[in-house]
Amino acid sequence: MGNPFGDGGFIALFCCGVLLLAGCTFDNEESVFKDVVCPEISDAVTYSDFIKPLLEKRCVDCHNSVLSSGNVNMETHARLKVYIEDGSFFGAIRHLPGFNPMPQGDSKLSNCDIEKIENWIDSGYPEN
């Protein structure tokens, strides 16, 4: 029985299949969902209800008055304010070029958490 695709047809079909499969890639969550708005964000992100617990969970173990890694202490609102105002806090959690990506040795904060922090900073980062 002969080749049903004719001379070179099988090779052409094979190449098309390879090209189709090569176009199937997996992107990271941030690039796939970059335009999706976090459903949990409200204008009322507070320091006491969201920011402080998040810092205690993800930052303060390394950035405190006893162990101030990188000479950074984020135990209080007043200490955090210093890093917000110089831009280092936001640069670090966003993993922007020129900043040490934080939290170091752990996964990046979720996009929703970063958006909540950004909203809180944009509202003047009140100690509420």
N, C-alpha and C positions, 0 to 999 in steps of 0.2 A: 504494500500500500504506500502510495507516495505522500509527500508532504502537502497537507491541505492548504498551506499558506503560500505555496509557490516558492520560487527561488528568492531567498533573502527575506521572505515574509515572516518567518519565525523570528529572525533576528530583530526585525523592525518591531514586531509585537513585544518581544522581550524588552527591548530598549524603552518602549512606551510604558511598559509596566514598571520598570525601574525608575523612570522619571516621575511617574505618578506617586510611587511610594516615597521617593526622595522629597516630595513636596509635603509630606505628612510629618510635621515636627511637633514637639511638645514645647510650649512656651512656659515661662514661669508665671506664677499666679499674678504678679504685679503687672506684667505686660499684657496678659489676657484680660484682666479685670480692671485696668487702670482707669476706666471711665465709670465704673460702678461706684455709686455713692454708698457709704456705710449707712445702713439703715438705723443704727443705734445712736447716731450723732444727734445731739440736741444743742441748742444754743446755751444750755445751762450746764456745761461741764464744770464741775467744781474741783477745787484743790482737795478738799477733805474727802469727797466721795469717789473721786476717780484718780486724780494725779498722784496724791500721796500714797494710796494703796498700790498703784502701779509702780511707783518708784521703790517702795519697800519690797515689792516682789521681784523687780528686775534690776535695780540699780544700787540700792543702799548697802547691800552685802559687801560691795567692793568700794563704794564711795561714801564713807562715813568719817566721823571724827577720829576713830581709831585706825582704820585702814582706808586712807584716802588715796586710792590708786590714781596715779596720774595727778596727784595733788588736787583731787576733786572730792568735795564733800557735798552730798545732796540730801542730808538728813532733814533740813528745814526749808521752809519756803524762802527765807532770806538768802540761804546759801544757793538754792536753785536759781534764784533771780539773777545772780551774778553770771551764770552760764547761759541763761536765756538772753540777757542783755548783750553779752559778747558774741552771741550766735553759735557758740560751741555746742550747746545742748541740742539744738535743732539740727545742726550739721551732723552731729554724731549719730542721732537716732534715725536720720534720713539716709545715712551712709553716703553723704555728699563727698565729692573729691576734696582732699585737703584736711579731712577730719578723720579721727580714729573711729571706725564704726563700732557702735555700741548697741546692745550689750556685748562686750567682748567674750568670745567663747560660747555664745548662746545665739539662738535665732534672733533675727531682726524683729522688732515690734511689728505687730500686724498693721496693715494700712489703716484699718479703722482706729486703732489706738493712736497712731501718728496723726490722723485727721482730728481726733478729739483733742489731742495735745495742741495741735495747731490752732484749733478754734479757741481753746482756753488762752493761749498766748496772744492771739489776735484780739481777744476781749480784754487785754491788759493784764493777764495772769494774776487775777485777784487771789488773795488768801482767804478763800471762802469755804 
